[in-house]
Amino acid sequence: MRFTEHELTVAVTAAAKIVAGGRIGKPGKGLGKGLGKGEEKWEAMSKIDRYHLLEAVGGQVLPVLLALPDVEVEAGTRPTFTDAQIATAVEQTMGETGIGRLGSTKLGQKAAVAARLTLVRTALAQLPVRQDPDALIVPDHL
């Protein structure tokens, strides 16, 4: 899938804010519901702490987003992927980044895959609507 730089930035930042809020994967909370608390914690973080969180989340999410299959996305819609496509992309990219001690056991490996899968789904849910590049209007003064 070819995402724009803006789409990738929005996806990683939204996932980082949810991680900052500590709500990802908690029962009954939903993916988008942790964004409010994460937004508050995000604003309270120093710039270097934000950078470190973005780097960590980006290292987990970006390889998977780039490994997703190419799909046509019409203007005014978001890209959609099946659970199987997302799971395949996650499994293909698991060896690209270290998962530490947790991944040394089968249970740890399953937990690492599930965590990355949830993080990627969160990022995909926050993608902005695709804009039509032909409909962009550039002001005359530019």
C-alpha positions in Angstrom: 0.0 0.0 0.0 1.3 3.4 -0.9 0.5 5.8 1.9 1.3 9.5 1.7 3.8 10.9 4.1 0.9 12.8 5.8 -1.1 9.6 6.2 1.8 7.8 7.8 2.5 10.7 10.1 -1.1 10.9 11.3 -1.3 7.1 11.8 1.9 6.9 13.9 1.1 10.0 15.9 -2.4 8.8 16.7 -1.1 5.4 17.7 1.5 7.0 19.9 -1.1 9.2 21.6 -3.2 6.1 22.4 -0.1 4.3 23.8 0.7 7.4 25.9 -2.8 7.2 27.3 -2.2 3.6 28.3 -5.6 2.5 26.9 -4.6 0.3 24.0 -6.0 -3.2 24.3 -7.8 -2.7 27.6 -11.2 -4.5 27.7 -14.2 -2.3 27.0 -12.2 0.8 26.1 -12.2 0.6 22.3 -9.5 1.8 20.1 -10.5 5.4 19.7 -11.7 6.0 23.3 -8.2 6.2 24.8 -7.4 9.2 22.5 -8.7 11.8 24.9 -6.6 10.7 27.8 -3.7 10.1 25.5 -4.1 13.6 24.1 -3.7 15.0 27.6 -0.7 12.9 28.4 0.8 13.7 25.0 0.5 17.5 25.6 2.2 17.0 29.0 5.2 15.1 27.6 8.4 16.9 26.7 9.4 17.1 23.1 12.2 14.5 23.6 9.8 12.1 25.3 7.4 12.5 22.4 10.2 11.8 20.0 11.2 8.6 21.8 7.6 7.4 21.9 7.1 8.2 18.2 10.3 6.4 17.3 9.2 3.3 19.3 5.7 3.2 17.9 6.9 4.0 14.3 9.4 1.2 14.5 6.5 -1.2 15.2 3.9 0.3 12.9 5.7 1.6 9.8 7.2 -1.7 8.6 3.7 -3.3 8.8 2.0 -0.4 7.0 4.5 -0.6 4.2 4.1 -4.4 3.9 0.3 -4.2 3.4 -0.9 -5.1 -0.1 -1.7 -2.5 -2.7 -5.3 -1.5 -2.7 -7.1 1.2 -4.7 -8.4 4.0 -2.4 -10.9 6.4 -3.8 -10.9 10.0 -2.8 -13.1 10.6 0.2 -12.5 7.1 1.7 -9.9 5.4 3.9 -8.0 2.3 2.9 -9.5 -0.9 4.2 -7.7 -4.2 4.9 -9.0 -7.5 6.0 -7.8 -9.0 9.3 -6.0 -11.7 7.4 -4.0 -9.1 5.3 -3.0 -7.2 8.5 -2.0 -10.4 10.3 0.1 -11.5 7.3 1.9 -8.2 7.2 2.5 -8.3 10.9 3.9 -11.8 10.8 6.1 -10.9 7.8 7.7 -8.0 9.6 8.2 -9.5 13.1 11.8 -10.4 12.3 12.7 -6.9 11.2 12.6 -5.4 14.7 13.8 -6.9 17.9 11.1 -7.9 20.4 13.4 -8.5 23.3 13.2 -11.2 25.9 9.4 -11.5 25.5 9.7 -13.1 22.1 12.0 -15.9 23.2 9.1 -18.1 24.1 6.1 -19.2 22.0 3.7 -17.4 24.4 5.9 -14.3 24.2 5.9 -14.5 20.5 2.1 -14.7 20.4 1.9 -11.8 22.8 4.3 -9.7 20.6 2.3 -10.4 17.5 -1.0 -9.6 19.2 0.4 -6.3 20.6 1.7 -5.2 17.2 -1.5 -6.3 15.5 -3.5 -4.1 17.9 -1.2 -1.2 17.4 -1.4 -1.4 13.6 -5.2 -1.6 13.7 -5.2 1.5 15.9 -3.0 3.3 13.4 -5.2 2.2 10.5 -8.3 3.3 12.3 -6.9 6.8 12.7 -5.8 7.3 9.0 -7.2 10.5 7.5 -9.6 10.4 4.6 -7.8 10.2 1.2 -7.9 13.5 -0.6 -8.3 13.9 -4.3 -5.1 15.4 -5.7 -6.8 16.8 -8.7 -9.3 18.8 -6.5 -6.6 20.7 -4.7 -6.7 24.4 -5.4 -3.5 26.4 -5.2 -4.0 30.1 -4.5 -2.8 32.5 -7.1 -0.4 34.3 -4.7 1.7 31.1 -4.5 
